[in-house]
Amino acid sequence: MSTKRAIGLDVGGTKIAGGVVDADGTLSTEIVEPTPEDSDAEAVSAVLLDIVGRLREKHPDVSAIGVGAAGIVQWPEGRMLWAPNNAYRDWPVREQLEAATGLPAVIDNDANVAVLAEARLGPRPYRELVLVTVGTGIGGGLVLDGRIYRGPTGRGAELGHIVLNPDGPVCGCGNHGCFEAYASGTALTRMGREAADDDPRGLIARLGAEQGEVTGRTVTAAATQGDAVARDLFGRLGRWLGVGIASLANIFELEAVVVGGGLVSTGDLLLEPARRAAREFAYATQVREPVPIRPAVFGGDAGMIGAALLALEDARPSVG
Amino acid sequence: MSTKRAIGLDVGGTKIAGGVVDADGTLSTEIVEPTPEDSDAEAVSAVLLDIVGRLREKHPDVSAIGVGAAGIVQWPEGRMLWAPNNAYRDWPVREQLEAATGLPAVIDNDANVAVLAEARLGPRPYRELVLVTVGTGIGGGLVLDGRIYRGPTGRGAELGHIVLNPDGPVCGCGNHGCFEAYASGTALTRMGREAADDDPRGLIARLGAEQGEVTGRTVTAAATQGDAVARDLFGRLGRWLGVGIASLANIFELEAVVVGGGLVSTGDLLLEPARRAAREFAYATQVREPVPIRPAVFGGDAGMIGAALLALEDARPSVG
């Protein structure tokens, strides 16, 4: 119970970050490495253990390790079952880390640990909170009654794959019309390319030609310059974000929905249409307030900080 | 702790039913009264107290009262905040019942208590279960980790109002494209009327003319007689049901989804297309089994039995 500092690791498709984190969320040392090209369990393990070793040299007092990773993680065993962008499958991360380091470890989905950071260390503590991360895809994490909801074995809380229109565009997961297919950076890229095709002289097409291709960033740049077409695309993206949030808020009784991920840096461009749609699709507003939508407090560090917090709360010395 | 039998009351838009229920779900006496035309708190209270009085005359040993009611109920206070089809608003049901009867009482949403009955007394005990009731509307109840999920104050679990298409048909709640707008008896009526308009010589139109109007029952009758158009409408209704179920199953990690309500009596006509769609829209099936969809064990008695079970589990003698 005297655990005060833990290592937090964030494993993504392009980079692996690690840091030492206090119970109040202070991040004292950070190491970032690229995710190995051959992102199998062995290669990623080697990077994780290297980062842990270097962090422990500087901070020998760390008492636990937390890992947040994109994908589906079996809980509490800490087996990485499947990840959308990495090659590993059914990888016993927790067992390996504990055996190699002698420290207790926890492994969870990256959005699950990020929502924990927001719930514990946001502007006030939240007991009922949804985090929606809008990046390449949509990630989702859920805190109910003060605890991460992940289902009994960690296969729950796949919030990016609620269906917003079964006849909608194909999602990265293979289904149609998922939240992620409508309200992610990938969706913004798709809409931006359609807009550039429709109007080859428009700002989106011209910026895209300069950049080599149209991506979500192109649309963001055009919207920031006041381009009406790009702003309209953000209006549509934000509306879908708000529809998905309203759908989740009709299921849960939430204190807030926090929006994180790369695209939240566009601020009200994204969040204002989301707030409008979330109010429009809120159920029974006579007796249920539409849920407030707020930008996340933690940016790219949410995974590390949340993973370390989870380790401080839940990691127990392993037996044997 | 020696509570063994409770009164279960089910308050709906058209009838109020009460019975005495054992811990194993056995319903020993049942009284049904019509919901008063003027369905305000006073009139409905009088009916509830009359039923309770008559049941206690026969079963003086009952130790608690449970009420399941359509609408949003504040928990644990037991205030009926709002109901779609009744006139009462902000009605302190629990307080009134306890004062008038001297028995501890619990009040909850009707689908919440029905899912408890299915979770406790279904083919096996379930710890993670969704109940979807397909009747005039869509009701939903949720058991997580063995307990009813209703949010901290009872305003959660409005599963009928997740959004399946924001540009879809108007729902009874005023929003567009809710689960309820697509997969309820009301949706079947709407589709049946469209089909009758499209083909005035078709079976749906002819049966509707005999019955005075086309309703969901007309479509059911036509489908039962093998009418291809009516069967196709059931295919569409069931598909929407499966899409909504898949969406919920991507959020939770469920052992099963149980379908109840009047329309489940149509069996595989409704459930087979639902199962197909739920498999089609299931996320990450490499590591997550598509959720099994089963008909509810309890029919019209689910509300009474579940309300009584909740009373046996949760009702505590009130203080003062």
Boltz contact constraints between the chains, C-beta under 6 A:
constraints:
  - contact:
      token1: [A, 72]
      token2: [B, 287]
      max_distance: 6.0
  - contact:
      token1: [A, 81]
      token2: [B, 287]
      max_distance: 6.0
  - contact:
      token1: [A, 82]
      token2: [B, 286]
      max_distance: 6.0
  - contact:
      token1: [A, 82]
      token2: [B, 287]
      max_distance: 6.0
  - contact:
      token1: [A, 151]
      token2: [B, 253]
      max_distance: 6.0
  - contact:
      token1: [A, 152]
      token2: [B, 253]
      max_distance: 6.0
  - contact:
      token1: [A, 155]
      token2: [B, 253]
      max_distance: 6.0
  - contact:
      token1: [A, 155]
      token2: [B, 288]
      max_distance: 6.0
  - contact:
      token1: [A, 156]
      token2: [B, 252]
      max_distance: 6.0
  - contact:
      token1: [A, 156]
      token2: [B, 253]
      max_distance: 6.0
  - contact:
      token1: [A, 158]
      token2: [B, 250]
      max_distance: 6.0
  - contact:
      token1: [A, 158]
      token2: [B, 283]
      max_distance: 6.0
  - contact:
      token1: [A, 161]
      token2: [B, 250]
      max_distance: 6.0
  - contact:
      token1: [A, 161]
      token2: [B, 283]
      max_distance: 6.0
  - contact:
      token1: [A, 162]
      token2: [B, 247]
      max_distance: 6.0
  - contact:
      token1: [A, 162]
      token2: [B, 250]
      max_distance: 6.0
  - contact:
      token1: [A, 163]
      token2: [B, 243]
      max_distance: 6.0
  - contact:
      token1: [A, 163]
      token2: [B, 247]
      max_distance: 6.0
  - contact:
      token1: [A, 163]
      token2: [B, 281]
      max_distance: 6.0
  - contact:
      token1: [A, 165]
      token2: [B, 165]
      max_distance: 6.0
  - contact:
      token1: [A, 166]
      token2: [B, 243]
      max_distance: 6.0
  - contact:
      token1: [A, 173]
      token2: [B, 283]
      max_distance: 6.0
  - contact:
      token1: [A, 175]
      token2: [B, 281]
      max_distance: 6.0
  - contact:
      token1: [A, 243]
      token2: [B, 163]
      max_distance: 6.0
  - contact:
      token1: [A, 243]
      token2: [B, 166]
      max_distance: 6.0
  - contact:
      token1: [A, 247]
      token2: [B, 162]
      max_distance: 6.0
  - contact:
      token1: [A, 247]
      token2: [B, 163]
      max_distance: 6.0
  - contact:
      token1: [A, 250]
      token2: [B, 158]
      max_distance: 6.0
  - contact:
      token1: [A, 250]
      token2: [B, 161]
      max_distance: 6.0
  - contact:
      token1: [A, 250]
      token2: [B, 162]
      max_distance: 6.0
  - contact:
      token1: [A, 252]
      token2: [B, 156]
      max_distance: 6.0
  - contact:
      token1: [A, 253]
      token2: [B, 151]
      max_distance: 6.0
  - contact:
      token1: [A, 253]
      token2: [B, 152]
      max_distance: 6.0
  - contact:
      token1: [A, 253]
      token2: [B, 155]
      max_distance: 6.0
  - contact:
      token1: [A, 253]
      token2: [B, 156]
      max_distance: 6.0
  - contact:
      token1: [A, 281]
      token2: [B, 163]
      max_distance: 6.0
  - contact:
      token1: [A, 281]
      token2: [B, 175]
      max_distance: 6.0
  - contact:
      token1: [A, 283]
      token2: [B, 158]
      max_distance: 6.0
  - contact:
      token1: [A, 283]
      token2: [B, 161]
      max_distance: 6.0
  - contact:
      token1: [A, 283]
      token2: [B, 173]
      max_distance: 6.0
  - contact:
      token1: [A, 286]
      token2: [B, 82]
      max_distance: 6.0
  - contact:
      token1: [A, 287]
      token2: [B, 72]
      max_distance: 6.0
  - contact:
      token1: [A, 287]
      token2: [B, 81]
      max_distance: 6.0
  - contact:
      token1: [A, 287]
      token2: [B, 82]
      max_distance: 6.0
  - contact:
      token1: [A, 288]
      token2: [B, 155]
      max_distance: 6.0
